[in-house]
Amino acid sequence: MPARSSLAALLLALALPASAQPFTPPAEVVALRTEVAALELDLALALTPEQARALLPLLQKGAADAKAIRARMETADPALVAALTHARDELRAGSAVSEASRQAIAAARQGEVGATRGEFQALRKQALAILTPAQVESMKTVRLGAGPMGAGPGMPDGAPGRGRGHSPWRRMVMARVVTSDAFLALVQARAR
């Protein structure tokens, strides 16, 4: 059976044009999933007005930073393009990708993420300091069941958005939720 499914996946991949984009759900579905996840998180945290007022500037900064990162990711990084082009040229010439090319690709990828990681970590620490231990625990255990990644009933406990995992995937989902316009609107409403 596994060989049959692997063969089917390979045939499907070969049938797709090289320029095919990965599947992305319709914008309306993404917006609804994000709003549901924001509501779930808001319900789990039950922020006081004082907490909401303290968190709001941090969340707004995080949201602005996240938008800037997404905008940068939509444009090609010249260092990454150069490194990938060099690796492609090596392969076309019949040789393996050199260690120097691999290091250049890794450095370019690290540059995309590394610069902002520290800023986000600082914002995260400030935000967690505002929350009570019970709220931090509820944030760790909130199930973003119908949230942005669509993990819903029937998904295994290890699936994204499920359980209390501390995986990078879950942190990414949580970051997307807390920097969403939907969650910011909820926090603004609580800050009044």
GIZI-V64715 format. One record per run of one state. SS is the DSSP state (2 for helix, 1 for strand, 0 for the rest). FROM is the first residue (numbers start at 1). LEN is the number of residues. Records with the same first field share a line. If there is no record, write none. Layout:
# GIZI-V64715
SS = FROM-LEN  FROM-LEN
This chain:
# GIZI-V64715
0 = 1-1  16-11  46-3  74-4  93-6  131-2  142-26  179-2  192-1
2 = 2-14  27-19  49-25  78-15  99-32  133-9  168-11  181-11
